[in-house]
Amino acid sequence: MRLALKIMGGIVAALLVLIVVAIGALTLVDLNRFKGQIESFAGDLLGRQVQIAGLDVDWSLSPLIHVQGLRIANAEWGQAPFLLDVQDLRARIELLPLVRGHTILPEVSVVAPQASLERNAEGQDNWTLGGETTQTVADEAAVPEDRTELPIVGDLRIQDAAITFSDAGQGVTIPVRLASVEGAAGGPQDMTLTAAGSISEKPFTLGFRGGSADALLAGDEAYPIALEVRLAQTEFSARGGLVQPMSLTGFDLTTRVAGPSASDLTLTPRFPLPDTPPYSLTGQFRFENALWQFIDFAGTFGNSDLRGTAAADLNGEKPLIKAELVSNRLDMADFQPLIGASEEQREATGRVFPDKPLPVEGLDAIDADVRFRGEDIQIPALPMERVETHVVLQDGRAEMRPFSLEAAGGSLNGELAVNTRDEPMSVDAQLTVDSLQLRQLLQGTPVAEDMGGLLQGQLYILASGNSVHQLASTANGHVAAAMTDGRLSGLVVKALGLDVPRTLGFLLTEDESLDLRCLVGGIRLTDGTANLDTMLIDTQGSTVQAQGSVDLGEETMALSLQGRSKESALRLNSPIYVEGSFLDPSIGVGLGIIIPSIEWDAVPDAPCGQTISNVMAMRSQGQE
């Protein structure tokens, strides 16, 4: 907004120069005879060449100034020929109020204005006009210290406006087209403004209603406004009061924003916003003394909801964001597009882990302290009943400590640190799982009632990368998991195929389910490769051990399982192989031939307790 005001300030300064010259001229004199001198004087004032095709003044105490073909040259390095090119400009000004220091323009009409706002790769902009003295005057004209100094425009009409903003350093170009802008102000009547056009070829409309011009100039109370904006299919509204309308040093607004997707607000391919579920957010938006507050907000994001209070304090060296957030339901599927995870991504790349860069750019520019509590967190295969965490972001390093949640009758507790100061960024994660009930974990599935067992485990991962795929490809650490007194549903056993349970020596119950004494897994992660240090399945009728590895970067696996029956001297010794990609694995029995052999030695029960203890000690051993 300040940018637009500075530009308008320069234009108003040029108009005032024309007015001063016009007042000193005789009414019968054709001002076009002095057009060259006026162009030169205005050019010296603005520091740019100024061209005027035609100039006329209809003299009275409220003279009407008519300018045709007004052009202000661009900076020498600019790409467009002109900073501003106006086909036709008409402005009426009240002379007597100027004596009291008030600028009143009863009518302003602008036809086909074209503005090219540019910033080059060195950061220079083309809208800074004139030298230091001129710029100081322009700044004071653009942002008055006192509301009573604000210029009042009575009837405003702008037709066929075109504004283009380009930033060479960022590779960004945003075109704005306004087919019509109409406004009215003055006296006791409410001020109104409407606009219609497009931004980056997306349809755009604006409707504004404010208090009267008298209320704006009063300067004692907040100035009331109501604003409605629509860009493409996204809607924004604000109602409330502005303490200082021009400098925006304080306001208190009730706001609402709603749209079908964040991508609806993408204005340039250089900075695309992700496809997201429909969203809606309302709350009280306040600003005072460099403190921004979003109070008692509530909204939805797809199937998720969020409420709370947030604040951004701009008084320090960098912004400090503090927030207290609560969600009754958080569906993590709503947030998959933010990390690039989707069915479309998997089909296009053939990968489970997305390569899309994670949205962490700019985190070193802010600090944050955020507390979050969720009552119902929906994650595939892990419905969470309650989660609490505290996130602290300082100098580009984010720590989630502690992180605790309740799920499936058990709990998960851990810590997470993300350091964006490293390139690529680094991630350090620790997680402990305690007493998850398998039946509750699978609640709502056809197999839930026939499943049983308690899960425990731990995870420690250290990785680096700017996407989920890169992080998986560089992961180091370990994963340990165990289940005791478990039971696998007959539906799960059948899904393995006829040969697999028989080859592994499983003895099935009458309903073809499988009782487990224990299931234990110990995985060592080295540079993105998960090696099975320990994999044991012990049932009443057999003991199964597995070996192999999983390449998280290539998303492939090569595993083999060997079972020994406890009940029969006739052993079926062909291994089971699990191979292929994550998206298309294959399960096979040896070479397709089951080779029997006779072993007279009894196969004892596996030492489940000792094996679990050894696996759970992997972390301390790995850190010594």
C-alpha positions, 0 to 999 in steps of 0.5 A, spaced: 500 500 500 505 504 501 508 503 494 502 505 491 501 511 495 508 513 493 507 513 486 500 516 487 504 522 491 509 523 485 503 524 480 499 528 485 506 532 486 506 533 478 499 535 478 500 540 484 506 543 480 501 544 474 496 547 478 501 552 481 503 554 474 495 555 472 493 559 477 499 564 475 497 564 468 491 568 465 485 565 463 485 567 456 492 564 455 493 557 451 497 553 456 499 549 451 504 555 449 507 553 456 507 546 455 515 545 454 516 549 460 511 545 464 514 539 462 521 541 464 519 543 471 515 537 472 521 533 470 526 536 474 521 535 480 520 528 479 527 526 476 524 523 470 522 526 463 515 528 463 511 528 456 504 532 456 500 531 449 495 536 451 493 541 457 487 545 458 484 548 465 477 550 465 477 556 470 473 557 476 474 557 484 474 549 483 478 549 476 478 542 472 484 540 469 485 536 463 491 533 461 492 528 455 497 524 454 501 524 460 507 520 460 513 519 466 519 516 463 522 509 466 528 508 469 534 508 465 535 500 466 527 499 466 524 494 460 518 498 459 519 505 455 514 509 461 513 508 468 506 511 467 502 512 461 496 516 462 491 517 456 486 522 459 486 525 466 481 530 469 481 532 476 477 538 479 480 541 485 477 546 490 482 552 491 479 555 497 481 549 502 488 549 499 489 555 504 487 551 510 492 546 508 486 541 505 486 538 499 479 536 496 478 533 489 471 533 487 472 529 481 478 525 478 477 521 472 483 517 469 482 513 462 487 507 460 493 509 465 498 504 464 504 503 470 510 499 469 513 497 476 520 494 476 525 492 480 532 490 477 537 484 480 540 489 484 534 491 488 533 498 485 526 500 483 523 504 478 518 508 482 523 512 487 522 519 483 527 525 484 533 526 489 533 526 496 529 532 497 524 531 492 523 524 495 522 526 502 517 531 500 513 525 496 514 521 502 510 526 506 505 527 501 504 520 500 503 518 508 501 524 512 502 524 519 495 527 521 489 524 518 486 531 517 492 532 512 489 526 507 486 528 500 479 527 499 477 525 492 469 526 491 468 522 485 473 517 482 473 513 476 478 509 473 477 505 466 482 500 463 487 500 468 493 496 467 499 495 472 505 490 471 509 489 477 516 485 475 522 483 479 528 481 475 531 478 482 526 473 483 524 472 476 517 474 478 512 478 473 505 480 476 500 483 471 494 487 474 488 489 469 482 493 472 476 494 467 473 499 472 474 503 478 469 507 481 469 511 488 465 516 492 467 520 498 465 527 501 461 530 506 457 526 511 456 520 506 459 514 506 466 513 502 465 507 497 470 504 492 469 498 487 474 495 482 473 489 477 479 486 473 484 481 473 490 479 477 495 474 473 489 473 469 485 471 475 478 475 475 478 480 481 473 484 484 473 489 490 468 492 494 469 497 500 465 502 504 468 506 509 465 512 514 464 519 511 470 523 509 468 528 515 469 521 520 476 520 516 478 527 517 476 527 525 482 523 527 479 522 534 476 515 533 477 509 529 475 509 522 470 504 520 470 500 514 467 494 510 471 490 505 470 485 500 475 482 496 474 476 491 480 473 487 478 467 482 474 463 487 477 465 494 473 470 498 476 475 503 472 480 508 474 485 513 469 489 518 472 494 523 476 500 525 482 503 522 486 507 527 490 511 522 488 509 515 494 511 511 499 509 516 496 503 518 499 504 525 493 500 528 486 497 527 481 492 529 478 487 524 473 481 524 476 477 518 474 471 514 477 468 508 475 462 504 477 458 498 477 452 494 485 451 495 491 455 496 493 454 489 487 459 487 492 464 490 498 463 485 500 469 482 506 467 479 509 460 476 515 462 480 512 461 487 506 456 486 502 455 492 500 447 493 493 444 491 490 443 498 483 442 500 477 447 501 478 452 507 475 457 511 478 461 517 475 467 521 477 471 527 479 478 530 485 481 527 488 486 531 495 491 530 498 496 534 505 498 536 508 493 531 504 487 534 499 483 530 494 479 533 489 474 530 485 472 536 479 467 537 480 464 530 477 458 528 477 455 521 476 448 517 481 445 512 478 439 508 476 435 514 480 438 519 479 444 524 483 449 528 482 454 533 486 458 537 490 465 538 496 467 535 501 473 535 507 476 531 511 481 535 515 485 530 519 490 535 525 485 535 531 484 530 526 479 527 519 477 528 517 473 534 510 468 533 507 466 539 501 461 538 496 457 542 492 452 537 487 447 539 484 442 534 478 437 535 480 433 529 486 433 524 486 429 518 493 428 516 491 427 509 489 434 508 496 436 509 499 431 504 499 436 498 504 440 503 509 435 502 508 433 495 505 426 497 499 424 493 496 419 489 498 423 483 505 424 485 506 416 486 503 415 479 507 420 476 514 418 479 513 411 481 515 413 488 512 413 495 516 418 498 515 425 494 521 429 491 518 436 492 522 440 496 519 441 503 516 448 505 522 451 510 525 456 506 525 463 510 524 459 517 531 463 519 527 470 518 523 468 524 522 465 531 516 462 534 514 459 540 507 454 538 503 450 543 499 445 540 493 440 542 489 435 538 484 431 540 483 427 534 489 426 529 487 422 523 493 418 520 492 412 516 493 406 520 494 410 526 488 413 529 491 418 535 486 420 540 490 426 543 496 429 542 500 435 545 507 438 543 511 444 544 515 447 538 520 452 538 523 455 532 530 460 533 535 462 528 532 457 523 532 451 528 526 448 530 525 443 536 518 439 537 519 438 545 516 434 548 511 430 543 506 426 546 500 422 544 495 417 546 493 412 540 490 405 540 490 404 548 498 406 548 502 412 547 508 415 543 513 420 546 519 423 542 522 429 540 524 432 533 529 437 531 529 440 524 535 445 522 534 449 516 541 452 517 544 446 514 544 445 507 541 441 506 537 441 512 538 436 517 533 432 521 534 428 528 528 424 530 527 420 537 520 416 538 518 411 543 512 407 542 509 403 548 503 398 549 499 400 542 494 395 542 493 391 535 486 390 535 485 398 537 490 400 532 486 396 526 479 398 529 474 399 523 477 394 518 475 387 517 480 384 521 480 388 527 476 383 531 481 377 530 487 381 531 491 381 538 497 383 541 501 389 544 506 393 540 512 397 543 518 400 539 523 405 539 526 409 533 532 414 532 533 417 525 538 422 523 538 424 516 539 430 511 535 433 505 530 438 503 525 433 501 522 427 504 525 422 499 532 425 500 531 425 508 529 417 507 535 416 502 540 419 507 537 416 514 542 413 519 539 410 526 535 404 528 528 402 528 526 397 534 519 393 534 516 388 538 509 384 539 507 379 544 501 375 545 499 376 538 494 374 534 493 374 526 487 374 523 485 368 518 484 374 513 491 376 513 494 369 513 489 368 507 492 374 504 499 371 504 497 365 499 496 358 500 504 356 500 507 362 504 503 359 511 505 352 509 512 353 507 513 357 514 510 351 518 505 355 521 499 351 524 493 355 523 487 355 528 480 352 526 478 359 523 485 359 520 488 365 524 495 365 527 497 365 534 504 369 536 508 368 542 512 374 539 514 378 533 521 382 534 524 386 529 531 390 529 533 394 523 539 398 522 539 404 518 545 406 514 545 411 509 538 410 507 539 402 507 535 399 512 538 392 514 535 387 518 539 385 524 534 381 527 527 379 525 523 373 529 516 371 528 515 365 534 508 361 534 506 355 537 508 351 531 514 354 528 519 359 528 521 364 523 527 368 522 528 373 516 534 377 513 535 382 508 535 389 506 530 395 504 533 401 500 529 407 502 532 411 496 531 406 491 524 404 494 526 397 493 527 391 498 530 384 498 528 380 504 528 372 505 524 368 511 526 361 513 521 357 517 522 351 522 516 347 524 516 345 531 510 340 530 513 335 525 519 332 523 518 333 516 521 340 514 519 344 509 525 348 508 524 353 502 525 360 504 520 365 502 522 371 498 519 378 498 522 383 493 521 388 488 519 396 489 515 399 494 509 400 490 509 393 486 512 388 491 512 380 489 512 374 494 515 367 492 517 361 495 524 359 493 525 357 486 517 355 486 519 348 489 518 346 496 523 341 498 522 337 504 527 334 509 527 330 515 530 333 522 529 329 528 531 335 533 526 338 536 525 346 535 524 349 541 520 356 543 524 362 541 527 366 547 522 372 546 524 376 552 531 376 551 531 377 544 526 383 545 531 386 550 537 385 545 533 389 540 531 394 545 538 396 547 540 397 540 540 405 540 544 405 546 549 400 543 549 404 537 551 411 540 557 408 544 
